[in-house]
Amino acid sequence: MTLTTSRLTRIALFTALIAVGAFISVPIGAVPITFQNFFVIMAGLLLAPADAFLSVLIYMLLGLIGLPIFAGFRGGLQSVFSPSFGFIPGFAVGAYVIAKLTQGETRPIRLFLATVVGELIFYAVGLPYLYYILQSMSKAPESFYALLAIGVIPFIPGDLFKMVICSVITPKIKKAIK
């Protein structure tokens, strides 16, 4: 697959949207509530798998080289030591899987189910990282439930809302693009 101008533009657009989503942030503890996952999900629903992955990977690399595009206007290599950083690689894998599961799909229920899988991947990568970083700071939660209370439970209502919205608007966007 060659990188055409059109593909590069779409990848760059979603990279920028993910960065904008990070700026829409509500700090509630170790992991802020952001709008990043909305744009990561949309990248997965609207781009080819490799392109969805690349859009998140480029976002992550731009942040790691120092651009303040992570939540809280942070950036740089020190961001790797943030408890919430582990969700970003999870976003890359999740976007790829969502895109793989939804190629050619326009039925909202199927799109929604793919977003559920993607969100589970976000958490499967992000939560162990969150625990590890908190443990290295001597702030590790004492139980698995306490970890969920920090890194999952507060996010469920918003994530479900974003997943439903993405699943409903995607068919309309795909139709408009064609």
N, C-alpha and C positions, 0 to 999 in steps of 0.2 A: 504494500500500500504506500503510494507516494504521498508526501506532504504537500498538498496543493495549497494555494493561497486561501481557499475557502476553508479547508480543514484547519489550517493554522489560525485563521481568524476565529473559528468556533472554539478552538482550544484556548486561545488567549482570552476570548470573551468570558468563558467559564472560569478561567484562572482569576480574572479581575472580579467577577461576581462573587467568587468564594472569598476573596479578600474583603470585598464590601460587606459580605455576610459576617465576617469576623468583627467588623467595626460596629455592627448592630449587636451589642453585647450587654448583658446584665450580670455583673459579678455577684455570685451567690456562694462562693467558697472556693474550693480548689479547682473546680471546673465551672467556668461561666456559661450562662445560657447565651448562645449565639444563633445567628441565622445561617451559619456556614453549611450545616448539613442540608438545608433546603436547596442550596445551589449545588452541593455535591450530588444530591439525589437527582436534581434536574439534569446535571451533566450525565449521570448514568442513564436517565430516561431518554435523553435527546441525542447523545453522541454515540459513536461506535465505542466498543469496549476499550480499545487502546487509547482513543482520544480522551475518554472520560478519565482513565488512569493518568494520562499525561497532564491533563488540566490540573489535577490535584498535586501531582508530583512537582510540576513547575511552581505551583503556589508554595509548596513546602520548601523547595530549594531557594526561591526568592526570599522567603522569610529567614531561612537559615543563613543566607549570605548577608543579612543585616537589614533588609527592608522591613519597616515596622508594619507588617501586614497581618500579624497574628492577633488574636483577641487581646484587647487592652493596649493596642498599638505597640506590640512588642515584636522583636525580631532579633536575629543573631544566633550564633551557635549555642549560647547559654539557654536558649529556648528549649533545648533538648531536656533540660533539667526541670522544666515546668511540669507539674502533675498532669496537665491536660494535653501535653504534646502528643502522647501516644494515640490520641484519637485521629490525628492528621494522617499517619500512615494507614490507619484503619479506614479513613475516608477514601484513600486511593484504592485500596483493595475492594472496599464496598462499592465504589462507583463503577469499577470494572465489572464486578459480579452483577450489579443491577443492569448495566448495559448488556451484558451477555444474556441475562434472563429475559430481557424485554426487546430484543432485536425483532423488529417488524410487528410488535405487539401494540394494540391500541385499546384494548379492553381495560377500563379503569380497575376492575377487581384484580386482574393479573398484574397490572402495573403496581397496585398497592401491595400485593403479596411479595413482589420483587423488592419493593422498598423496605418491607419488614425484614427480609433476608439481609439487605444492605445495612439496616440499622443494627441488626444482631452482629454483623461483622464489625461495625464501628465500635460497639461495646466489647466484643470479644478481643479486639486488639487494644482498645483504650483502657479498659479496666485493669488488666494485669500491670500495664505500664503505670497507671495511676497509683496502684498499690505499691509497686516497687519504689517509685519516687517518694511517696509519702513515708514508706518504711525507711528509706535512706535519710529522711529528715526527722526520724523518730516521731512521726505523726501518723503512723499506720493505724487504720481502723482495727478494732479488736475482734470483729467478726465479719463474716461474709455479708450479713445483712447491713452492717454499718458501712461497708464498702458500697453496697447498692444504694444506701441512703445518701451517700456523697456523690456517686457517679452515674446513677441510673434513675432512681425514683423521681427526683425533681424534674427530670427532663421528659418523662413519658407523655404527659398531656400535650406539651408543645410539639414533641416529635410526631405524635399521632396526627395532630392538626396539620403539620407541614406535609406529612406523608399523604394524607387525604387530598390536600390542595394540589400537590404535585401530580397525583394520580388522576385527578379530574381535569387539570389544565393541559396536561401533556398531549392527549389526543387532539385537542383544539390547536395547540401549537404545531403539532406535526402536520395537521391538515392545512394550516395557514402556510407552512413552509413549502409544502408541495404545490 
